Amino acid sequence: MATVRATIANVAGSQLLDLDMVPQTQLADIKKLIAEKCHIPEQFQRLVLGTAVLQDEDRLAAHVRSDQDSLHITMVKAIEDALKDLASSRREKQHGALASLGRLGKKSGPEAIAAVAAQLADGYADVRCAAVEVLGKLAEKGNQYAITAVTALFADENEDVRFAAVEVLAQLAEKSDRYAITAVTARLEDENEDVRCAAVEVLAQLAEKGDRYAITAVTARLEDEDGDVRCAAVRALAQLAEKGDQHAITAVAAQLEDDDEDKDVRFAAVEVLPQLAKKGDRHAINAVTARLEDEDEDVRCAAVEVLAQLAKKGDRHAITAVTARLGDENEDVRFAAVEVLEQLAEKSDERAIIALTARLADENEDVRCAAVEVLAHLAKKGDRHAIIAVTARLEDDARGARGAAVTALAQLAEKGDQHAITAVAARLVHEKGFVRCAAVRALAQLAEKGDKHAITAVTARLEDKLHVVRCSAVKALPQLAEKGDQHAVTAVISRLEDENWGVRCAAGTALAQLAEAGDQPAMTAVIVAPKRASADCSSFEDKGDREISIRRLVGVGIALVLTSVFLFSAQQQGAHV
């Protein structure tokens, strides 16, 4: 027989698996498949055929008669060995049994739960600790027997056991379980800070939002001597209190107003206030504003960001406070202040605009870039001071800032704004190539279509010594020149012979946008141009250089083919008509 059909069922008769296996398959391999599919560890499986218990080394062929092609095997869950080890006086066996039962999980059954619960009274703390953790894996949520057993450990002499018991309670107790809530609340006074911290966190998980008993108990922990407990209490209040709860807001704000010695507590208090306070809450805003002067930069940064969530747009008090942080010694704080101003300041807010303009010269490029972008949003279109300030950023050393300036100029200046165009055009001959490149891109955004001065200025850059500038100029001409502009077409055709493949590729694309259908000089150019590129490929002696050149030729060729298809097909249509 080629295969044997092995049907695996449990003692209740429910089918677990239907397997087609070769006759030489060992029962140990079957157990592995059961463990994988049914999540029952191999050590807890007993496979029975009729009345015979099958051994791991047995093969299916040994149990199949010649007239059979299938077997019906019963999988019996057997935990006796684990329970025996659990009752052993040897700790290594107890730990091994607990680990095994933990892997069995919720399928372990009441007998295993009772056996593990019995280990909660073991004389060794490490066994009790392991037992309570495993009990959390075995018992279903809401199992009162397990909950009672776990809470009994809250008075354990060992702090690690108490800590484990508190954490496991969160796995076992249902939301709003008053017995569990009362028990864990008592641990808020535990002598060990880790247990108190865990109790705060578990209470926040078990109590319903708005539970005044839990809120009062957690609020008292804001006075705890340990910073981690205070920090946990702050975050727990955000989970427990309803939005707008003034008692909770006052309690959290006090951690900021009283200048808690732990920076993590101050940070947490700043972060949770937007979860507690409604937008425009003056008490919360004042408390957060006070932390803008915090000695820790992370707290200051968080305070800046949170003000955007708490203050309403146009809030002069908040805007003034955030503006002051534009001069912060920390670049992350300055960056956050720039971005938050966009959310708080109204359009045309002069004080915000002046403050942002100063940040255009910030030593950090991310701050400069953000300042350019926010200035473009806040300043009115045509704002001369903003345009001049942003135009200066075309000379920025950072590429991102230059790119932001190009985009911002298109937002700030009216199309055809001669002052802006003149300022940008002056940078077309700047000594730095990246400035010339940015100026070309900006001019394409600012000048009106058909602007002869702009077209002439950009055309001159087709002869630039840097290929990136020439490439930008080629791409800009279709934005500036009208279709059929022979001056622009001729200029672009000249770039089909450019020494740089990227410029030639851009020229092919630009020609399709500029040339009229059937333009003879353009048609001739797209036929002749590939010959030079092909000659370039053959001129390389090195194979690698030739391969690179061929790939580039393909790129240029695609652009030229698309251009020629457009020009020639349009000519044919015209001739047909």
KOLSE-321606 format. One record per residue (C-alpha): residue in one letter; x, z, y. Coordinates in steps of 0.001 Angstrom, whole numbers, padded with zeros to 6 digits, always signed. Each point is the difference from the previous one (the first is absolute). Example, Ala and Ser with C-alpha at 12.3 -4.5 7.8 and 13.67 -1.06 7.14 Angstrom:
A+012300+007800-004500;S+001370-000660+003440;
END
This chain:
M+000000+000000+000000;A+001236-000805+003498;T-001506+003010+001815;V-001977+003149-000683;R-002893+001031+002231;A+000446+003752+000678;T-003056+001640+001559;I+000763+003427+001503;A-002890+002429+000608;N-000237+003683+000909;V-001676+002664-002143;A-003326-000676+001725;G+000173-003610-001149;S+000587-001505+003425;Q+002339-002962-000164;L+003223+000464+001930;L+001982-003128-000847;D-000284-003209-002000;L+003467-001271-000907;D+001266-003106-001807;M+003346+001033-001473;V+002462-001427-002516;P-000120+001788-003402;Q+003507+001433+000450;T-001009+001942+003150;Q+000786+003711-000280;L-002602+002633+000859;A+002428+001388+002589;D-000437-003266+001938;I-003779+000356-000208;K+000326+003491+001493;K+002020-001397+002889;L-002764-002508+000776;I-002629+002763-000139;A+002108+002123+002367;E+000358-002933+002374;K-003645-001068-000004;C-001803+003322-000497;H+002481+002379+001678;I+000265+002306-002996;P+003643+000923-000704;E+001245-001005-003456;Q+000720+003597-001009;F-003721+000838+000295;Q-001162-002909-002156;R-000829+000324-003686;L-000960-003315-001611;V-002314+000282-003007;L-001052-002704-002469;G-002839+001290-002140;T+001263+003448-000963;A+003691-000859+000231;V+002138+000962+002978;L+002259-002934+000851;Q+003679+000622+000670;D+001925-001527+002920;E+002330-001932-002305;D-002911-001515-002001;R-000636-003728+000383;L-003440-001591+000195;A+000745-002170-003056;A+000251+003102-002194;H-003641+000857+000698;V-001599-003464-000185;R-001276-001334-003321;S+000471-003646-000823;D-003677-000703+000632;Q+000069+001721+003448;D+001017-001261+003415;S-001056+003031+002033;L+000347+003786+000188;H-002229+002624+001645;I+002205+002885+001147;T-001197+003251+001569;M+002102+001588+002724;V-000326+003786-000052;K+001241+001882+003060;A+002199+002774-001388;I+001367+002660+002344;E+000648+002716-002577;D+003787-000371+000113;A+000043+000236+003801;L-002227+003090-000071;K+002256+001580-002578;D+003059-000625+002193;L-001905+001309+002986;A-000572+003317-001757;S+003673+000206-000965;S+002265+002645+001486;R+002645-002648+000657;R-000212-001189+003596;E+001428-003457-000690;K-002802-000633-002496;Q-002580+001283+002472;H+001300-002301+002727;G+000086-002947-002417;A-003591+000627-001071;L-001177+000360+003604;A+001704-003257+000975;S-001619-001801-002951;L-003461+001351+000743;G+000480-000957+003655;R+000500-003613-001095;L-003212+000185-002037;G-001802+001026+003196;K-003786+000153+000183;K-000314-001149-003642;S+001472+003266-001252;G-003338+001811-000447;P-001211+003626+000410;E+002266+001394-002722;A+003118-001226+001816;I-001294+001278+003358;A-000572+003474-001460;A+003435+000018-001630;V+001736-001026+003233;A-002028+002522+002021;A+001225+002708-002383;Q+003573-000809+001033;L-000823+001027+003576;A+000623+003541-001199;D+003385-000804-001556;G+002797+002406+000778;Y+002231-002709+001439;A-000720-001359+003481;D+001248-003495-000827;V-002478-000257-002890;R-002865+001259+002185;C+000993-002486+002701;A+000110-002926-002452;A-003293+001098-001588;V-001910+000083+003277;E+001267-003469+000921;V-001042-001411-003390;L-003394+001692+000243;G-000603-002035+003159;K+000554-003162-002053;L-002197+001039-002946;A-003116+001445+001616;E-002652-002090+001712;K-000717+000611+003666;G-002483+002837+000373;N+000941+001713-003306;Q-000800+003613+000917;Y+001864+001432-002974;A+003209-001697+001177;I-000632+000870+003657;T-000450+003692-000833;A+003148-000007-002126;V+002045-001659+002759;T-001215+002239+002828;A+000918+003037-002123;L+003626-001062+000541;F-000338+000347+003772;A+001089+003625-000491;D+002943-000928-002255;E+003216+001844+000779;N+001937-003296+000056;E-000257-002107+003164;D+000597-003292-001841;V-002944+000729-002297;R-002234+000870+002971;F+001081-003193+001768;A-000745-002142-003082;A-003397+001696-000475;V-001025-000677+003610;E+000953-003684-000269;V-001764-000460-003359;L-003184+001491+001405;A-000319-003066+002245;Q-000113-002157-003153;L-002588+002153-001772;A-002470+001209+002628;E-002799-002136+001398;K-000385-000445+003737;S-001809+003020+001547;D+000582+002247-003044;R-000487+003379+001743;Y+001697+001958-002754;A+003114-002174+000256;I-000086-000008+003813;T-000207+003809+000131;A+002802+000363-002536;V+002379-002392+001764;T-000786+001522+003417;A+001379+003314-001260;R+003313-001772-000651;L+000349-000767+003717;E+001400+003537+000238;D+002447-000467-002907;E+003438+001522+000543;N+001619-003338-000859;E-000069-002724+002689;D-000177-002882-002521;V-003099+001525-001598;R-001608+000495+003427;C+000820-003586+000924;A-001497-001324-003249;A-003095+002168+000492;V-000569-001482+003479;E+000245-003557-001348;V-002267+000674-003006;L-002591+001731+002174;A-000150-003117+002179;Q-000708-002065-003122;L-002687+002301-001442;A-002004+000994+003076;E-002516-002326+001627;K+000597-001249+003511;G-001393+002513+002445;D+000283+002955-002428;R+000339+002847+002557;Y+001316+002476-002581;A+002848-002335-000960;I+000708-000999+003627;T+000293+003642+001072;A+002306+000822-002912;V+002261-003007+000675;T+000068+000631+003765;A+001445+003456-000660;R+002958-001682-001719;L+001005-001598+003307;E+001591+003372+000694;D+001933+000008-003298;E+003668+000915+000237;D+000967-003082-002009;G+000116-003377+001761;D-001061-001984-003088;V-003124+002134-000373;R-000877-000466+003683;C+000574-003736-000360;A-002254-000152-003078;A-002670+001990+001866;V+000059-002432+002926;R-000516-002986-002320;A-002627+001842-002049;L-002055+000664+003132;A-000131-003740+000632;Q-001570-000389-003462;L-002402+002933+000300;A-001258+000039+003584;E-002589-002395+001373;K+001077-002298+002817;G-000564+001797+003288;D+000286+003511-001511;Q+001297+001869+003065;H+001132+003038-001982;A+002225-002179-002163;I+001224-002035+002999;T+000900+003173+001877;A+001827+001415-003009;V+002058-003163-000550;A+000654-000510+003711;A+001367+003562+000154;Q+002850-001100-002290;L+000993-002446+002744;E-000711+002178+003005;D+001852+002994-001482;D+002929-002267-000911;D+000197+000724-003745;E+003632+000489-000983;D-000295-002451-002921;K+000124-003638+001115;D-001892-001095-003141;V-002918+002225+001015;R-000010-001459+003510;F+000189-003513-001435;A-002890+000677-002393;A-002109+001545+002779;V+000509-003054+002201;E-000883-002361-002858;V-003227+001741-001079;L-001548+000552+003432;P-001489-003534+000132;Q-001727+000794-003318;L-001553+003136+001518;A-000591-000853+003653;K-002290-002650+001383;K+001339-002631+002360;G+000311+001411+003488;D+000273+003658-001122;R+001949+001466+002931;H+001212+003070-001885;A+001530-002140-002747;I+001462-002486+002499;N+001664+002790+001999;A+001440+001578-003140;V+001476-003294-001179;T+001271-000891+003485;A+001992+003245+000060;R+001904-001221-003053;L+001249-003088+001820;E+002785+002300+001187;D+000700+001338-003502;E+003653+000466-000920;D-000535-002015-003193;E-000229-003787+000419;D-002344-000420-002994;V-002491+002385+001565;R+000258-001789+003366;C-000512-003357-001676;A-003031+001244-001939;A-001443+001508+003195;V+000274-003332+001808;E-001744-001849-002829;V-002742+002626-000359;L-000858-000150+003700;A-001146-003579-000541;Q-002492+001331-002563;L-001226+002941+002098;A-000064-001277+003588;K-002494-002522+001274;K+001176-003259+001541;G+000903+000529+003634;D+000632+003764-000379;R+002404+000473+002920;H+001296+003345-001269;A+000937-001493-003370;I+001422-003190+001509;T+002249+001963+002363;A+001234+002173-002864;V+000746-002981-002249;T+001665-001927+002838;A+002438+002892+000440;R+001124-000519-003598;L+001127-003549+000770;G+003231+001623+001131;D+000372+002164-003119;E+003508+000301-001428;N-001306-001090-003403;E-000681-003717-000499;D-002852+000579-002484;V-001821+002141+002548;R+000508-002649+002705;F-001252-002701-002347;A-003101+002054-000899;A-000676+000661+003700;V+000112-003734+000785;E-002464-000825-002761;V-002354+002868+000841;L-000161-001061+003658;E-001615-003231-001126;Q-002792+002036-001608;L-000469+002471+002875;A+000585-001960+003220;E-002646-002221+001541;K+000760-003621+000863;S+002026-000232+003252;D+000961+003690-000005;E+002777-000226+002612;R+001775+003223-000941;A+000084-000935-003669;I+001213-003517+000827;I+002815+001285+002222;A+001079+002482-002672;L-000064-002674-002702;T+001980-002430+002141;A+002825+002549+000135;R+000060+000032-003811;L+000767-003740-000108;A+003633+001006+000506;D-000071+002724-002685;E+003149+000302-002090;N-002073-000370-003188;E-001165-003537-000803;D-003183+001148-001782;V-001033+001919+003114;R+000735-003027+002209;C-001959-002279-002306;A-002992+002371-000091;A+000130+000436+003788;V-000163-003784+000502;E-003017-000299-002308;V-001907+002928+001526;L+000761-001158+003544;A-001561-003363-000837;H-003192+001811-001082;L-000248+002345+002975;A+001011-002247+002919;K-002509-002443+001409;K+000584-003704-000458;G+002103-001196+002900;D+001575+003405+000721;R+003140-001170+001783;H+002061+003181-000584;A-000803+000035-003697;I+000833-003703-000362;I+003384+000414+001717;A+000823+003043-002135;V-000968-001723-003249;T+001828-003227+000936;A+003206+002018+000284;R-000423+000938-003674;L+000627-003632-000964;E+003647+001012+000418;D-000326+002972-002348;D+002663+000292-002699;A-002664+000760-002602;R-001832-002950-001501;G-003199+002009-000441;A-000101+000934+003678;R+000563-003625+001058;G-002788-001139-002318;A-002307+002683+001385;A+000840-001146+003533;V-000922-003624-000818;T-003358+001115-001398;A-000595+002429+002873;L+000672-002644+002643;A-002714-002186-001493;Q-002394+002963+000304;L+001047+001023+003516;A+000584-003240+001883;E-002670-002575+000750;K+000629-003419-001491;G+001980-001942+002587;D+001190+003105+001900;Q+002864-001556+001972;H+001702+003304+000783;A+000157+000868-003694;I+000996-003553-000960;T+002815-000014+002572;A+001291+003351-001208;V-000069-001132-003617;A+001479-003448+000724;A+002969+001620+001733;R+000935+001529-003360;L+000167-003370-001740;V+003617-000243+001109;H+000910+003608-000752;E+003440+000527-001529;K-001501+001652-003095;G-001622-002333-002492;F-002647+002473-001128;V-001194+000299+003619;R-000257-003797+000323;C-001934-000098-003283;A-002475+002652+001183;A-000388-001783+003351;V-000914-003279-001744;R-002671+001764-002070;A-001372+001841+003032;L-000134-003167+002101;A-002029-001724-002709;Q-002528+002836+000305;L-000143+000069+003805;A+000131-003607+001224;E-003090-002180+000079;K-000178-003019-002275;G+001651-002933+001744;D+002113+002111+002387;K+002826-002497+000733;H+002447+002615+001286;A-000464+002131-003104;I+000301-003025-002297;T+003201-001119+001739;A+001464+003491-000155;V-000761+000399-003707;T+001198-003550-000787;A+003379+000905+001497;R+000315+002707-002609;L-000078-002617-002774;E+003684-000432+000769;D+000730+003733-000211;K+003152+000927-001905;L-001975+002420-002201;H-002239-001543-002645;V-002543+002891+000249;V-000582-000862+003659;R-000297-003721-000798;C-002457+000804-002789;S-002125+002178+002320;A+000019-002771+002618;V-001168-002591-002543;K-002854+002289-001101;A-000949+000741+003630;L-000372-003642+001115;P-003274-000666-001897;Q-001453+003072+001738;L+000995-001299+003424;A-000215-003801-000117;E-003148-002072-000324;K-000333-002209-003067;G+001672-003323+000658;D+002414+001355+002642;Q+002810-002511-000534;H+002585+002153+001711;A-000702+002829-002463;V-000297-002369-002983;T+003373-001593+000791;A+001600+003411+000406;V-001330+001177-003360;I+001086-003233-001742;S+003557+000698+001126;R-000121+003270-001922;L-000724-001815-003288;E+003746-000630-000017;D+000883+003625+000790;E+002913+001495-001908;N-002188+002945-001066;W-002550-000589-002763;G-002434+002575+001425;V-000096-001839+003328;R-000525-003348-001784;C-002859+001505-002039;A-001633+001439+003139;A+000407-003350+001740;G-001820-001809-002809;T-002930+002419+000290;A-000027-000162+003809;L+000013-003800-000034;A-003260-000066-001963;Q-001557+002198+002699;L+001331-001988+002979;A+000073-003674-000990;E-003091-002186+000265;A-001212-001744-003124;G+002049-003151-000599;D+002798+000960+002426;Q+002690-002551-000961;P+003102+001942+001173;A-001244+003070-001886;M-000755-002033-003135;T+003459-001556+000075;A+001630+003406+000509;V-001649+001636-003025;I+001205-002909-002174;V+003586+000040+001245;A+000525+003761+000335;P+000255+000867-003740;K+002975-002370-000418;R+002311+002269+001976;A-001211+003074-001890;S+000548-001782-003323;A+003524-000925+001062;D+000600+003658+000859;C-000884+001021-003562;S+002483-002397-001593;S+002789+001088+002366;F+000301+003439-001608;E+002629+000225-002734;D-001116+003465-001114;K-002973-000099-002392;G-001550+003152+001471;D+000172-001406+003538;R-001589-003247-001199;E-002873+001918-001653;I-000657+001991+003188;S+000091-003207+002035;I-002412-001726-002396;R-002496+002867+000267;R+000186-000253+003773;L-000439-003771-000182;V-003165+000548-002029;G-001333+002289+002739;V+000737-002538+002708;G-001339-002795-002198;I-003352+001716-000476;A-000412+000368+003759;L+000914-003659+000556;V-002252-001244-002802;L-002975+001863+001450;T+000814-001404+003425;S+000347-003558-001294;V-003253+000280-001981;F-001776+000985+003190;L+001592-002741+002144;F-000294-002852-002502;S-003492+000828-001283;A-001261+000225+003559;Q+001564-003396+000732;Q-001677-001525-003060;Q-003371+001385+001041;G+000480-001502+003458;A+000949-003401-001478;H-003006+000075-002320;V-002333+000637+002901;
END
